Amino acid sequence: MNIRYRIERVGELPPALATALGIFVLALIVLVVWGLIRLPDHTRLRSPEARERARRRKESRRRQKKLRARRESLQRKARRR
């Protein structure tokens, strides 16, 4: 029973039943999409402590990046001499 056979069988349904089936399938798709949109954002930090830790971590990474760039720059200068 391949998909073409199944599609032909749906086409043989009475118009009212085919319409009801189509509306049901569309409603099911809309409900799934709506449910996925309404899911809570799991990436958002809820507690103030977690937000503060994330902010400090971001600042620390920024400082480390600057320090690393400066160290590499000094190493390049030392190699040129």
C-alpha positions as CSV (number, residue, x, y, z in Angstrom):
1,M,0.0,0.0,0.0
2,N,2.0,2.9,-1.3
3,I,1.3,6.6,-0.8
4,R,-0.2,7.1,-4.3
5,Y,-2.8,4.4,-3.5
6,R,-3.6,6.1,-0.2
7,I,-4.0,9.6,-1.9
8,E,-6.3,8.1,-4.5
9,R,-8.4,6.5,-1.8
10,V,-8.7,9.9,0.0
11,G,-9.8,11.4,-3.4
12,E,-12.6,8.8,-3.6
13,L,-14.1,10.0,-0.3
14,P,-17.4,11.9,-0.3
15,P,-16.8,15.6,-0.5
16,A,-18.2,16.3,3.0
17,L,-15.9,13.7,4.6
18,A,-12.9,14.9,2.6
19,T,-13.6,18.5,3.7
20,A,-13.9,17.4,7.3
21,L,-10.6,15.4,7.0
22,G,-8.8,18.4,5.5
23,I,-10.1,20.8,8.2
24,F,-9.0,18.3,10.8
25,V,-5.5,18.0,9.4
26,L,-5.2,21.8,9.1
27,A,-6.4,22.2,12.7
28,L,-3.8,19.6,13.8
29,I,-1.0,21.4,12.0
30,V,-2.1,24.8,13.5
31,L,-2.3,23.3,17.0
32,V,1.2,21.8,16.7
33,V,2.7,25.1,15.5
34,W,0.9,27.1,18.1
35,G,2.1,24.6,20.8
36,L,5.7,25.0,19.6
37,I,5.4,28.8,19.6
38,R,4.0,28.8,23.1
39,L,6.8,26.7,24.6
40,P,8.7,28.6,27.3
41,D,12.1,30.0,26.3
42,H,14.5,27.6,27.9
43,T,17.5,29.8,27.1
44,R,16.2,32.8,29.2
45,L,17.8,33.1,32.6
46,R,15.1,33.2,35.2
47,S,16.8,34.1,38.5
48,P,18.6,37.4,39.1
49,E,21.6,35.4,40.4
50,A,21.9,33.5,37.2
51,R,21.7,36.7,35.2
52,E,24.4,38.3,37.3
53,R,26.6,35.2,36.9
54,A,26.1,35.3,33.1
55,R,27.0,39.0,33.0
56,R,30.2,38.5,35.0
57,R,31.1,35.5,32.8
58,K,30.6,37.7,29.7
59,E,32.8,40.5,31.1
60,S,35.5,38.0,32.2
61,R,35.6,36.5,28.7
62,R,35.9,40.0,27.2
63,R,38.8,40.8,29.5
64,Q,40.5,37.5,28.8
65,K,40.1,38.1,25.0
66,K,41.8,41.5,25.3
67,L,44.6,40.1,27.4
68,R,45.1,37.3,25.0
69,A,45.3,39.7,22.0
70,R,47.7,41.9,23.9
71,R,50.0,39.0,24.8
72,E,50.0,37.7,21.2
73,S,50.8,41.2,20.0
74,L,53.7,41.4,22.3
75,Q,54.9,38.0,21.3
76,R,54.8,39.0,17.6
77,K,56.8,42.2,18.4
78,A,59.4,40.2,20.3
79,R,59.8,37.7,17.4
80,R,60.3,40.6,14.9
81,R,63.2,42.0,16.9
